[in-house]
Amino acid sequence: MHALYENVQAVDEVMLGQVRNAFSAMRPSGQHAERARVTGFCFFNNVAIGARHAQAAHGVERVATLDWDAHHGNGTQDIFWSDPSVLYCSTHEMPLFPGTGAASERGEYDTIVNVPLSAHDDGAVFREVLRVAVLSRIEAFGPDLILISAGFDAHWRDPLANLDLTEANFGWATRSLVDVADRGCGGRIVSLLEGGYDLIGRPNR
């Protein structure tokens, strides 16, 4: 339960103006936890809990989420599929577990934005798809709060995926979201740790 508390505390501190933004290095990750099913190492969907807490406790009307984990957040998509108040955007490798996340999966209210990547896509591809397909959608949505599913298994060293991102790419994405948040929602961002499994690095790089 400590992870859930940390998640809620981060949202509270950002929404109350105690901090401008927050990063929570919680475990376990949560993006695969669906409404009624536990999958992919995930028991509780941390981003969904954060979004619902922001709405219930702080009167937030619209929440935007960006999930750049190498694995698609099937659980987050499932939870918000029929919710027009939450925008879920995801970049992820396909094909890869859990097998969801096609661009055609758009949600009941067109608030699901899936941008599949291919194995060995690098930072240039990642930055381009964020610029073209994601950042403008988040800004147009007009969120009161932005949540990041910050999965780092898209890093080139990670053994459970095949994307070729670097620390600089994640930094660029975070700064880009900060710019969007600064323009539209008072800089309010909460970033929650998702996947990332590198211990010794890929031997072929």
MARLOZA-34203 format. One line per 4 residues: their letters; for each residue x, y, z of N, C-alpha, C. Coordinates in Angstrom, 3 decimals. Layout:
a) X,Y,Z,X,Y,Z,X,Y,Z ~ ...
This chain:
mhal) 0.816,-1.206,0.000,0.000,0.000,0.000,0.851,1.258,0.000 ~ 2.142,1.145,0.345,2.999,2.328,0.384,3.070,2.998,-0.974 ~ 3.134,2.202,-2.049,3.215,2.776,-3.383,1.979,3.602,-3.699 ~ 0.800,3.121,-3.294,-0.421,3.875,-3.544,-0.397,5.195,-2.797
yenv) 0.077,5.172,-1.572,0.164,6.400,-0.797,1.103,7.397,-1.473 ~ 2.235,6.920,-1.949,3.215,7.784,-2.600,2.622,8.419,-3.849 ~ 1.868,7.643,-4.590,1.202,8.127,-5.796,0.241,9.260,-5.448 ~ -0.624,9.035,-4.490,-1.618,10.025,-4.077,-0.932,11.256,-3.486
qavd) 0.109,11.051,-2.711,0.824,12.178,-2.129,1.427,13.065,-3.213 ~ 1.990,12.458,-4.241,2.569,13.251,-5.329,1.512,14.112,-6.004 ~ 0.345,13.536,-6.263,-0.750,14.299,-6.866,-1.194,15.424,-5.929 ~ -1.342,15.110,-4.652,-1.760,16.128,-3.689,-0.789,17.302,-3.657
evml) 0.500,17.020,-3.583,1.473,18.103,-3.449,1.515,18.980,-4.695 ~ 1.359,18.363,-5.866,1.331,19.152,-7.098,0.053,19.980,-7.176 ~ -1.090,19.371,-6.898,-2.359,20.085,-7.019,-2.499,21.183,-5.972 ~ -1.878,21.013,-4.816,-1.952,22.029,-3.761,-0.888,23.110,-3.915
gqvr) -0.031,22.968,-4.928,1.003,23.965,-5.167,2.185,23.877,-4.238 ~ 2.309,22.771,-3.518,3.455,22.603,-2.627,4.730,22.343,-3.419 ~ 4.586,21.680,-4.548,5.672,21.504,-5.517,5.084,21.746,-6.899 ~ 5.931,22.107,-7.846,5.440,22.377,-9.198,5.171,21.084,-9.961
nafs) 6.048,20.102,-9.804,5.861,18.791,-10.415,6.565,17.761,-9.551 ~ 6.312,16.477,-9.843,6.853,15.421,-8.980,7.166,14.180,-9.799 ~ 8.168,13.430,-9.352,8.483,12.117,-9.907,8.449,11.110,-8.776 ~ 7.710,10.025,-8.972,7.606,8.983,-7.964,8.224,7.691,-8.491
amrp) 9.292,7.245,-7.854,9.988,6.016,-8.262,9.375,4.822,-7.542 ~ 8.076,4.640,-7.705,7.362,3.587,-7.000,7.518,2.232,-7.694 ~ 7.335,1.199,-6.929,7.281,-0.166,-7.430,6.151,-0.879,-6.684 ~ 5.397,-1.791,-7.302,5.566,-2.209,-8.692,4.961,-1.204,-9.664
sgqh) 5.274,-1.383,-10.933,4.673,-0.551,-11.966,3.184,-0.884,-12.086 ~ 2.450,-0.089,-12.893,0.998,-0.263,-12.871,0.274,-0.288,-14.189 ~ 0.943,-0.007,-15.289,0.245,0.264,-16.546,-0.523,-0.924,-17.125 ~ -0.185,-2.140,-16.724,-0.880,-3.323,-17.256,-2.066,-3.755,-16.395
aera) -2.248,-3.150,-15.245,-3.372,-3.520,-14.378,-4.669,-2.953,-14.950 ~ -5.587,-3.835,-15.301,-6.858,-3.437,-15.885,-7.902,-3.229,-14.795 ~ -9.117,-2.908,-15.201,-10.193,-2.687,-14.226,-10.446,-3.916,-13.374 ~ -10.382,-5.111,-13.974,-10.750,-6.326,-13.244,-9.716,-7.429,-13.394
rvtg) -8.471,-7.074,-13.800,-7.495,-8.131,-14.046,-6.085,-7.623,-13.778 ~ -5.288,-8.457,-13.118,-3.876,-8.180,-12.867,-3.063,-8.807,-13.978 ~ -2.182,-8.035,-14.624,-1.316,-8.578,-15.675,0.040,-7.889,-15.636 ~ 1.036,-8.529,-16.251,2.319,-7.906,-16.531,3.027,-7.278,-15.350
fcff) 3.172,-7.970,-14.250,3.854,-7.488,-13.041,3.060,-6.405,-12.309 ~ 1.873,-6.051,-12.764,1.160,-4.883,-12.247,-0.074,-5.302,-11.436 ~ -0.204,-4.761,-10.237,-1.337,-5.062,-9.361,-2.325,-3.907,-9.265 ~ -1.807,-2.687,-9.182,-2.639,-1.485,-9.121,-2.172,-0.535,-10.218
nnva) -3.116,0.086,-10.906,-2.750,0.999,-11.988,-2.472,2.377,-11.394 ~ -1.204,2.693,-11.232,-0.791,3.895,-10.520,-1.271,5.175,-11.196 ~ -1.183,5.219,-12.519,-1.627,6.411,-13.239,-3.140,6.589,-13.109 ~ -3.876,5.507,-13.225,-5.333,5.606,-13.101,-5.730,6.059,-11.696
igar) -5.050,5.531,-10.683,-5.329,5.958,-9.314,-5.024,7.446,-9.155 ~ -3.892,7.883,-9.719,-3.539,9.290,-9.641,-4.564,10.183,-10.316 ~ -5.025,9.769,-11.496,-6.020,10.560,-12.220,-7.332,10.636,-11.454 ~ -7.803,9.506,-10.962,-9.070,9.482,-10.234,-8.974,10.264,-8.918
haqa) -7.832,10.187,-8.263,-7.670,10.955,-7.029,-7.696,12.455,-7.332 ~ -7.019,12.866,-8.396,-7.017,14.277,-8.765,-8.430,14.769,-9.050 ~ -9.218,13.931,-9.702,-10.591,14.319,-10.017,-11.459,14.365,-8.762 ~ -11.335,13.364,-7.906,-12.202,13.268,-6.728,-11.815,14.247,-5.629
ahgv) -10.530,14.417,-5.407,-10.077,15.223,-4.273,-9.799,16.679,-4.615 ~ -9.514,16.950,-5.885,-9.088,18.304,-6.259,-9.951,18.931,-7.350 ~ -11.009,18.261,-7.750,-11.909,18.838,-8.733,-11.344,18.957,-10.126 ~ -10.302,18.201,-10.424,-9.715,18.226,-11.763,-10.733,17.688,-12.762
erva) -10.899,18.393,-13.871,-11.878,17.978,-14.876,-11.259,17.140,-15.982 ~ -10.036,17.471,-16.391,-9.423,16.778,-17.520,-7.974,16.426,-17.184 ~ -7.637,15.161,-17.403,-6.284,14.664,-17.156,-5.734,14.097,-18.462 ~ -4.514,14.470,-18.802,-3.829,13.888,-19.961,-2.691,13.007,-19.468
tldw) -2.523,11.874,-20.109,-1.448,10.956,-19.736,-0.611,10.633,-20.964 ~ 0.694,10.552,-20.765,1.605,10.067,-21.806,2.368,8.886,-21.245 ~ 2.323,7.791,-21.965,2.960,6.533,-21.565,4.019,6.204,-22.618 ~ 5.307,6.326,-22.247,6.359,5.998,-23.214,7.082,4.693,-22.868
dahh) 6.498,3.885,-22.016,7.019,2.545,-21.753,7.068,1.763,-23.062 ~ 8.043,0.873,-23.186,8.158,0.075,-24.412,6.971,-0.855,-24.609 ~ 6.288,-1.204,-23.517,5.125,-2.081,-23.583,3.853,-1.247,-23.476 ~ 2.889,-1.541,-24.318,1.648,-0.769,-24.310,0.924,-0.909,-22.979
gngt) 0.356,0.197,-22.510,-0.380,0.189,-21.250,-1.812,-0.282,-21.441 ~ -1.973,-1.571,-21.638,-3.305,-2.134,-21.871,-4.261,-1.844,-20.717 ~ -3.730,-1.838,-19.499,-4.580,-1.583,-18.346,-5.084,-0.157,-18.317 ~ -4.214,0.791,-18.558,-4.617,2.192,-18.565,-5.621,2.445,-19.680
qdif) -5.370,1.870,-20.835,-6.320,2.007,-21.944,-7.675,1.411,-21.585 ~ -7.668,0.248,-20.968,-8.916,-0.407,-20.572,-9.712,0.462,-19.603 ~ -9.036,1.043,-18.634,-9.714,1.831,-17.605,-10.331,3.098,-18.186 ~ -9.640,3.737,-19.122,-10.103,5.032,-19.626,-10.748,4.963,-21.011
wsdp) -10.994,3.766,-21.512,-11.532,3.591,-22.862,-12.810,4.395,-23.091 ~ -13.684,4.438,-22.112,-14.988,5.095,-22.267,-15.098,6.364,-21.428 ~ -13.979,7.009,-21.165,-13.956,8.190,-20.303,-13.478,9.409,-21.084 ~ -14.362,10.347,-21.406,-13.945,11.518,-22.178,-13.125,12.507,-21.361
svly) -13.000,12.316,-20.052,-12.272,13.267,-19.217,-10.787,12.955,-19.119 ~ -10.351,11.817,-19.668,-8.940,11.426,-19.600,-8.441,11.097,-21.001 ~ -7.357,11.743,-21.400,-6.674,11.456,-22.659,-5.502,10.534,-22.370 ~ -5.467,9.385,-23.051,-4.364,8.439,-22.880,-3.573,8.356,-24.177
csth) -2.298,8.735,-24.128,-1.402,8.669,-25.291,-0.276,7.697,-24.982 ~ 0.067,6.867,-25.964,1.093,5.856,-25.729,1.989,5.676,-26.949 ~ 3.299,5.699,-26.717,4.258,5.191,-27.696,4.787,3.881,-27.144 ~ 4.937,2.869,-27.997,5.312,1.541,-27.520,5.760,0.702,-28.703
empl) 6.541,-0.313,-28.418,6.998,-1.226,-29.468,5.893,-2.205,-29.837 ~ 5.731,-2.442,-31.132,4.825,-3.487,-31.630,5.532,-4.229,-32.756 ~ 5.399,-5.566,-32.786,4.679,-6.409,-31.816,5.511,-6.647,-30.563 ~ 4.834,-6.684,-29.437,5.454,-6.922,-28.138,4.331,-7.113,-27.128
fpgt) 4.629,-7.759,-26.000,3.641,-7.873,-24.928,3.105,-6.482,-24.608 ~ 1.809,-6.331,-24.402,0.741,-7.331,-24.255,-0.060,-7.577,-25.538 ~ 0.383,-7.017,-26.645,-0.291,-7.260,-27.925,-1.360,-6.249,-28.273 ~ -1.628,-5.299,-27.397,-2.595,-4.239,-27.668,-1.851,-2.978,-28.107
gaas) -2.616,-1.942,-28.458,-2.010,-0.654,-28.760,-1.914,-0.310,-30.225 ~ -2.756,-0.912,-31.063,-2.781,-0.535,-32.479,-3.292,0.891,-32.630 ~ -2.862,1.552,-33.690,-3.294,2.928,-33.920,-4.803,3.031,-34.074 ~ -5.434,1.946,-34.492,-6.887,1.941,-34.677,-7.657,1.897,-33.367
erge) -6.998,1.596,-32.262,-7.644,1.560,-30.940,-7.702,2.992,-30.411 ~ -8.861,3.632,-30.508,-8.969,5.072,-30.239,-9.931,5.424,-29.114 ~ -10.613,4.443,-28.538,-11.513,4.712,-27.436,-12.881,5.174,-27.894 ~ -13.824,5.122,-26.978,-15.204,5.482,-27.313,-15.348,6.953,-27.691
ydti) -14.491,7.808,-27.110,-14.582,9.248,-27.362,-13.349,9.803,-28.072 ~ -12.606,8.948,-28.757,-11.397,9.357,-29.471,-10.384,10.002,-28.530 ~ -10.291,9.461,-27.332,-9.343,9.974,-26.344,-8.222,8.966,-26.058 ~ -8.066,8.003,-26.945,-6.949,7.072,-26.895,-6.080,7.345,-28.117
vnvp) -4.787,7.614,-27.896,-3.855,7.909,-28.988,-2.706,6.909,-28.901 ~ -2.726,5.907,-29.759,-1.667,4.901,-29.796,-0.746,5.152,-30.982 ~ 0.552,5.205,-30.703,1.549,5.422,-31.750,2.568,4.279,-31.663 ~ 2.304,3.161,-32.345,3.232,2.029,-32.283,4.572,2.348,-32.931
lsah) 5.633,1.856,-32.319,6.980,1.962,-32.856,7.465,0.568,-33.245 ~ 8.469,0.521,-34.110,9.052,-0.746,-34.543,10.351,-1.007,-33.800 ~ 10.727,-2.278,-33.730,11.992,-2.635,-33.093,13.128,-1.817,-33.695 ~ 13.977,-1.294,-32.810,15.166,-0.508,-33.150,14.857,0.904,-33.635
ddga) 13.602,1.343,-33.515,13.349,2.774,-33.699,14.147,3.535,-32.649 ~ 14.706,4.673,-33.072,15.606,5.409,-32.192,15.009,6.734,-31.751 ~ 15.847,7.561,-31.157,15.379,8.820,-30.616,14.807,9.761,-31.651 ~ 15.343,9.756,-32.858,14.820,10.644,-33.897,13.375,10.289,-34.231
vfre) 13.088,8.995,-34.322,11.719,8.556,-34.592,10.819,8.910,-33.413 ~ 11.283,8.648,-32.215,10.512,8.932,-31.003,10.153,10.410,-30.915 ~ 11.126,11.282,-31.115,10.857,12.721,-31.044,9.872,13.152,-32.121 ~ 10.000,12.604,-33.309,9.106,12.993,-34.395,7.665,12.590,-34.113
vlrv) 7.445,11.370,-33.621,6.066,10.957,-33.369,5.462,11.748,-32.212 ~ 6.270,12.112,-31.234,5.735,12.945,-30.160,5.347,14.314,-30.695 ~ 6.195,14.902,-31.515,5.889,16.222,-32.076,4.641,16.181,-32.945 ~ 4.539,15.167,-33.798,3.475,15.124,-34.807,2.157,14.620,-34.235
avls) 2.210,13.583,-33.400,0.981,12.877,-33.036,0.548,13.013,-31.584 ~ 1.427,13.472,-30.700,1.101,13.399,-29.279,1.028,14.762,-28.604 ~ 2.085,15.543,-28.678,2.141,16.783,-27.904,1.021,17.737,-28.278 ~ 0.720,17.833,-29.556,-0.367,18.726,-29.983,-1.720,18.231,-29.487
riea) -1.903,16.903,-29.429,-3.160,16.354,-28.916,-3.318,16.665,-27.429 ~ -2.233,16.546,-26.681,-2.300,16.851,-25.255,-2.634,18.326,-25.055 ~ -1.976,19.187,-25.797,-2.228,20.620,-25.637,-3.662,20.973,-26.025 ~ -4.142,20.395,-27.122,-5.509,20.685,-27.571,-6.546,20.157,-26.587
fgpd) -6.217,19.091,-25.868,-7.144,18.507,-24.896,-7.393,19.453,-23.728 ~ -6.427,20.306,-23.435,-6.585,21.266,-22.351,-6.637,20.650,-20.973 ~ -5.645,19.833,-20.614,-5.716,19.151,-19.303,-5.454,20.108,-18.147 ~ -5.984,19.752,-16.987,-5.674,20.442,-15.734,-4.457,19.826,-15.052
lili) -4.106,18.626,-15.468,-2.979,17.887,-14.894,-2.466,16.927,-15.954 ~ -1.137,16.771,-16.028,-0.519,15.797,-16.930,0.175,14.728,-16.093 ~ -0.097,13.479,-16.408,0.558,12.342,-15.765,1.433,11.628,-16.791 ~ 2.609,11.224,-16.381,3.526,10.480,-17.253,3.690,9.065,-16.717
sagf) 3.421,8.075,-17.574,3.822,6.702,-17.295,5.249,6.559,-17.812 ~ 6.199,6.775,-16.922,7.604,6.879,-17.318,8.264,5.509,-17.256 ~ 8.116,4.757,-18.339,8.777,3.466,-18.445,10.090,3.619,-19.179 ~ 11.156,3.059,-18.638,12.471,3.230,-19.244,12.990,1.956,-19.900
dahw) 12.082,1.009,-20.153,12.490,-0.182,-20.892,12.552,0.070,-22.396 ~ 12.251,1.297,-22.844,12.511,1.667,-24.234,13.970,2.084,-24.425 ~ 14.740,2.100,-23.351,16.169,2.412,-23.425,16.906,1.293,-24.165 ~ 17.926,1.646,-24.902,18.600,0.651,-25.754,19.239,-0.478,-24.952
rdpl) 19.540,-0.251,-23.670,20.171,-1.308,-22.878,19.185,-2.312,-22.319 ~ 17.893,-2.021,-22.372,16.934,-2.877,-21.680,16.797,-4.247,-22.354 ~ 16.779,-5.329,-21.585,16.742,-6.669,-22.174,15.351,-7.154,-22.570 ~ 14.273,-6.452,-22.164,12.926,-6.944,-22.436,12.238,-6.234,-23.598
anld) 12.956,-5.377,-24.313,12.387,-4.691,-25.470,13.507,-4.411,-26.458 ~ 13.145,-3.785,-27.574,14.106,-3.642,-28.668,14.152,-2.238,-29.246 ~ 13.724,-1.245,-28.471,13.825,0.135,-28.924,15.206,0.683,-28.576 ~ 15.573,1.787,-29.202,16.930,2.305,-29.065,16.946,3.748,-28.562
ltea) 16.189,4.012,-27.503,16.179,5.343,-26.930,17.320,5.518,-25.927 ~ 17.634,6.766,-25.642,18.702,7.094,-24.701,18.161,8.013,-23.606 ~ 18.987,8.265,-22.603,18.603,9.187,-21.547,18.199,10.549,-22.118 ~ 18.924,11.002,-23.131,18.627,12.314,-23.716,17.231,12.364,-24.321
nfgw) 16.775,11.255,-24.879,15.430,11.221,-25.471,14.360,11.358,-24.402 ~ 14.520,10.674,-23.282,13.551,10.803,-22.196,13.584,12.209,-21.608 ~ 14.772,12.786,-21.536,14.879,14.154,-21.055,14.170,15.131,-21.971 ~ 14.354,14.956,-23.278,13.681,15.828,-24.250,12.165,15.699,-24.120
atrs) 11.671,14.480,-24.007,10.230,14.268,-23.886,9.683,14.923,-22.629 ~ 10.407,14.796,-21.525,9.959,15.409,-20.277,9.932,16.924,-20.394 ~ 10.983,17.513,-20.949,11.012,18.967,-21.111,9.897,19.446,-22.028 ~ 9.598,18.670,-23.068,8.519,19.045,-23.977,7.180,19.045,-23.265
lvdv) 6.960,18.058,-22.410,5.722,18.022,-21.633,5.673,19.151,-20.611 ~ 6.805,19.489,-20.021,6.849,20.614,-19.098,6.442,21.898,-19.815 ~ 6.908,22.076,-21.049,6.524,23.254,-21.824,5.017,23.297,-22.046 ~ 4.433,22.149,-22.397,2.983,22.080,-22.593,2.262,22.396,-21.292
adrg) 2.740,21.819,-20.196,2.106,22.049,-18.897,2.231,23.505,-18.467 ~ 3.375,24.110,-18.728,3.568,25.509,-18.363,2.579,26.415,-19.097 ~ 2.293,26.075,-20.340,1.372,26.900,-21.130,-0.089,26.662,-20.752 ~ -0.417,25.446,-20.300,-1.820,25.121,-20.168,-2.355,24.760,-18.800
cggr) -1.485,24.266,-17.891,-2.042,23.803,-16.605,-1.130,24.131,-15.438 ~ -0.503,25.286,-15.499,0.288,25.737,-14.363,1.496,24.879,-14.069 ~ 1.985,24.145,-15.065,3.164,23.305,-14.883,2.921,22.022,-14.134 ~ 1.653,21.667,-13.915,1.340,20.516,-13.051,1.573,19.196,-13.781
ivsl) 2.622,18.493,-13.376,2.972,17.176,-13.928,3.346,16.245,-12.779 ~ 2.823,15.021,-12.849,3.271,13.958,-11.957,3.763,12.813,-12.827 ~ 5.006,12.410,-12.612,5.629,11.344,-13.386,5.766,10.115,-12.504 ~ 5.288,8.970,-13.005,5.263,7.733,-12.223,6.076,6.659,-12.937
legg) 6.967,6.018,-12.216,7.856,5.020,-12.802,7.068,3.791,-13.249 ~ 7.331,3.356,-14.484,6.757,2.106,-14.990,7.882,1.099,-15.188 ~ 8.026,0.538,-16.401,9.008,-0.511,-16.624,10.433,0.004,-16.711 ~ 11.362,-0.931,-16.775,12.786,-0.638,-16.840,13.532,-1.754,-16.140
ydli) 14.243,-2.594,-16.911,14.728,-3.857,-16.356,16.209,-4.109,-16.627 ~ 16.926,-3.119,-17.089,18.334,-3.319,-17.384,19.133,-3.508,-16.107 ~ 19.873,-4.581,-16.025,20.807,-4.797,-14.925,22.250,-4.816,-15.418 ~ 22.489,-5.440,-16.570,23.861,-5.540,-17.069,23.988,-5.038,-18.509
grpn) 22.866,-4.696,-19.153,22.933,-4.167,-20.502,22.877,-5.247,-21.560 ~ 22.411,-4.874,-22.739,22.397,-5.815,-23.853,23.817,-6.147,-24.274 ~ 24.109,-7.421,-24.498,25.479,-7.785,-24.867,25.830,-7.436,-26.309 ~ 24.831,-7.101,-27.147,25.088,-6.902,-28.567,25.245,-5.437,-28.926
r) 25.507,-4.563,-27.945,25.614,-3.125,-28.251,26.947,-2.604,-27.763
